[in-house]
Amino acid sequence: MEPVDDVPRGYRFLPTTEELVDYLADWVAGTRLTGRAVEFADVYGTEPWNLLVGDRQEGYFFTERKPKNSNGSRVDRKAGSGSWILYKKQELKSIVDGRKMVVGRRSCLCFKKGQGQRKNSGWTMYEYTMCSSDFQKQVLCHIKEELTELASGLRRHLHRNSRR
């Protein structure tokens, strides 16, 4: 994974939902992507804390979903030691040729560690997909850690010490 573009202190990549759908549409269409604010990563093969480098608490990633069955009607959202659990789906609408149309979907997911866990791990993902009659493999994911600043600092400290 390459690091995201360096930006001056105090600046952040804060795209709107519409801008994220545009980024995704460009990638799906094969348009050359400029900048590196959205990284390529295997979101569904890696725990969320391993996707974010350094002290980052959120990131944007292009990835491909894996179908759970042969007809592609369900998504395999296992990620390392846990899985992403779907909580809510929302249609994304835009004006196309003067008409308001559904152009994509945003799904809200929460990462749960282990099998059958009910406790929230503090990780949230918003998965953006384009509307298509086929199984849409290419998605854009916004992943963020929802912990308090104190808990986040403790997690980073424990993670650093576990590498020794």
Buried (B, 14 or more C-beta within 10 A) or exposed (E): BEEBEEEEEEEEBEBEBEEBBBBBBBBBEEEEEEEEBBBBBBBBEBBBBEBBEEEEBBBBBBBEBBEEEEEBEEBEBBBBEBBBBEEEEEEBEBEEEEEEEEBBBBBBBBBBBEEEEEEEBBBBBBBBBBEEEEEBBBBBBBBBBBBEEEEBEEBBEEEEEEEE
